[in-house]
């Protein structure tokens, strides 16, 4: 947060700043204070976009907020129609910075808004991008999906080595991308409570739409803020990605990997290191996090995960 708080310059900025402070529960913000640096995350961001729509009549997406996270920046988008599809394959969570970017692959629901909780734990000059499932192009395998995402990654960073992270299903895709890239091209691979479907740590795939919808409500957290069309699309994505996960058999990467284990939902008779070590040629760094699987990208869990990831990025 900034040390001086520039006041609003008109009634619309005053209204928008009030929405910021109400949603964040943080008084005394100014128009240059960053939403995410002051405790904002994907659930709060979705609520803010909904409040902006009802209060100011402006149709913005969460993508706009990532691109313009202050009142001063976001006010300029109110009259401009905002960004295009919030579900585009590449989501710029923080597109600026001089350090190599961190690329985060979506969980089974297909959206990467959840990784906004990482922003406050990474240096301001570390770009952060999310990879999201495209509703138009359905990949036929996890490896095919990894190939598709590597195309997007190379548009941003033409040459490696690369930094990759994925939660749950996203970890399998990130691992597959690391396998495709080769050891010399991967500086960091982080797996957030992610396991192959046949390992015993991952339950059988989801085939029932009602179960898929419930998973979204439980794990995404802000599904109630989405309209029915978006919920239907995300439910289809869950079913498709779940089938890809069931069919995927990971190979082996040459380098190291980070594995974050959600200790509250971990099966004690299983060994997380034992599951992944055959697929990691280098060292496997295991960190237990006091949370459930569905809470891995919530603020409390990310307060533990984020600094560890930041340190490994620095060392890489």
N, C-alpha and C positions, 0 to 999 in steps of 0.2 A: 504494500500500500504506500501511496505517496505521503510525504510528511506535511505538505500543504494541500488544502482541498479547495480547488477553484469552484466558485459557486455557479449555479445555472444562470444562463444569459437570457432566458425567456420562459414563458409559461409551459411550453412543450418540454423543454429541458428540465424544468422543475418537476413536472409530472413524471417524466422518465426516471429522474433521480430518486423520486419518492418510491417508485416501483423497485428500483435497485435496492434501496435501504430496507424496504419492507420484506422483500424476498430473502435478502441476505441476513436480516436481523441485525444489521450493523449501522448505527447512526453515524452522522458526521462524515459521510462520504462526499467527494466532489465529483465533478464531471469528467475528471481525468483518471479516476480510480478504476482499476481493472476488476471486473466482475469475478474472474476466476482467482485472482491473487487475493481476493477478500473472502474466500471460502465458497465461491460458487462451484457447482458441479452440475452434471447432466440433469439430475432431477430438478434442481432449482432453476436451471437454465430453461427447461421445458415449461416450468410454471411461469417464469418471467415472460417468455414469448407468448404464452396464453393470456397473461394479464395485459401485455402491450396490445394484443389483438382486440380485447374487449374494451380497454380504456381509451386507446388512441386510434383504434380502427385500422391499424397498420398490419399488413400481412408479411411478417418476417419469418424466417426459419432459424433453427438453432445454429445453422451454418453462418448466418449473419452475425450472431453473437460471438462465435469463435473468431470471425474476421474483424469484428469491431466490438471489443469487449468493454469499452467505456461509454458513458453517456455521450460525450463529445463526438465519438466516432459513430455510434449507433444512430444518433439523431439524423445524421446525413443520409442514412439508408431508409428512413421512414417514408420519404417522398420518392425514393428511387426504385421501389419495387423489390428491393432486397436481392439476395442471391437466388440461384436456381435451385435445383433439387437438393434437399438436405440429405438425400440418400445416395448421392453420387458416389462412385467407387472410391475416390480419394477425398478424404475429409481433412482440410487443413485446420488442425486444432491450434497450432501456432506456426505459421508459415515463415516467420522471420528468425534470424539468428545466424551467427558465423560458425557454429559448431556443426558437426555431422548430425543429420536428423535421426530421430527415433521413430520407427514405423511400427504401429500397433495394429494387429489383426483382430477383427471383430469376434465376439463369441457367437454362439449358435443363432442368436436372434438377428445377426447380420448388420447391426449398427455399431459404430465406434464412439458414440457420444460419451460412453462410460469412462473413457480414458481422459476426459477433462479433469478428473480428480488427480491426475499425475502432474498437471501444469504447475501447481504451486510448489512441487518438490524438485523440479528440474530448474537449472539455471535459466535465466531469461533469454540467453542467447543460444539455447538448444531448441531447434525446431521440432515440432511434434505433429505427426500425421497419423490419421486412422485409415485403415482399409475397410471398405464396406461391401456387402453382397449387392450386386446389381440385380434388380428385379427383371431385367431384360435378358441378360446372359447367364444362364444357369450352367455352372461347370459340372462336368461329369465325374469328377474325382477331386479329392483333396489336392493331389499333385497338380492337376489342371488349374485349380483355383490359385495355387501358389504361383504357377507360371503367369497367370493373368495379373496377379498383384505385383509380381516382379517387373512387369512391363510398366505399371504405374509408378513403382518405386524408382525405376531408372529414368523416368521423365523428370523427377525431382533431383535425383542424385545419379548422374550417368555412370559413375565409377564407384566401386567399393573401397574399403570394406563397409559393410552395412550393420546397422543396429536394429534388431528385430525383437518384438515382444508380442505375446498373445495370451489371452485368457480363455481357458476351457477349450472349446473347438478351435479358437484362434491360435492356441499354442501348437496344435497339430499342423495347422497351415504354416505357421512361422517356422516350425521344425522342417517341414517339407521344403520351404523356400531356402532354408539354410543348407539343406541337402543338395538342392539344385545349384546353389551358388558355389559350394565348395569351401573348404576350411579357410583359405586365405582371404575369402571375400566376406567373412562374417566376423565382425568385431565383438558382438554381444548377441546372445540369444537368451531371452527370459521367458519362462513358461509359468503362467499363473494358474495353479491347480488344474493342469491339463494332463490328460492321460489317454492312451489308446483305448478304444472301446472294448478290446478283448482282454484287457489287463486285470479286470476284476474291480478296478477303482472307478470305472465309468459304467453306469447302468445301461441296459439295452436302449437302443434308439427310440425316439418318440415317433409314433405313427398316428396317434389320435389328435385331431385338431384342437379339441377342448383341452387336452393335456399340454399341447404346445402353447396355447393361449395362456394357460395358468403359469407355465414356466416364464413367459414374458412378464406377467404381472409380478411374479416373485423375484426374478433376477434383475429385470430392467428397472423396475421401481416406478417409472414414470409412464407406464403404458396407459394408465387411466387418463392421462392428459392428451392422448393421441386420438385422432378421429378414427371412425370405424374402418375406412378404406385403408389407412396406414396399418392398423392393427391386423387386418386381413392379410395384407402383403407380408408383414413381419411373421405372421403365423405360418404362411406358406414357406417362408425362408427357414424357419425352425425345422419344419418337416423335411425340407430338402437337405439342409446341412446335416441334420441328424442321420439321414441315410448315408451321406458321404462319410461321416465319421465311422459308422458301423462297418463300412467296406474298406476303410483305410488301414494299411499295415505300414508303419513307419520304417524307413531304412535307418542308416547310421550316419551321423555327421562326424566330421573329423575333430572339431574343436570342443571348447567348453560350453556349458550351459548353466543357467540359473533356474532353479525350480522352487517355487513358492507353494507351500502346502497349506491348505485350509484345515487347521487341526481339529476344528469342531465337527467337521463332517467326514474326517478321514477314517477309513476302516483300519483299526489298530493291528489287525493280523497281516496287513499288506505293507510292503516296504516301498516307499516312493522311489528311493534310490535304486532298488532292485528292478523296478518297472522300467525306469528310464536309462539306467547305465548301459544296457546293451545297445541303445540307440544313440549314445553319446561317446564318441571316441576319446574325448579329453576328460577333464575334470567336471563332475557334476556338483555344483554348489547348492545345497538344500537349506531352505529357510522355512521354519514353521511359523505361520501367522495365526493368531488367535481370532479366527473368524470362521464362518461357514462358507461353503463354495460360492453361494449366490452373493456373498458380501465382499468378494475380493477387490472390487473397484470402488467400494464405498469409502467415505472419508477416513474412518478409523483404521481400516486395513491398509489403505494407501499411505497413511502416515508412517507405517512400518515399511511397506514395500518401496515407496518412492525414494527415500534416502539411499537404500541399498542399490536400487537401479541406478540412481545418479552417481554413486561412487563407482560402480562397475563401468558406467559410461565414461567417467573421467579416466579410469585406469586403462580402458580400451583405447 
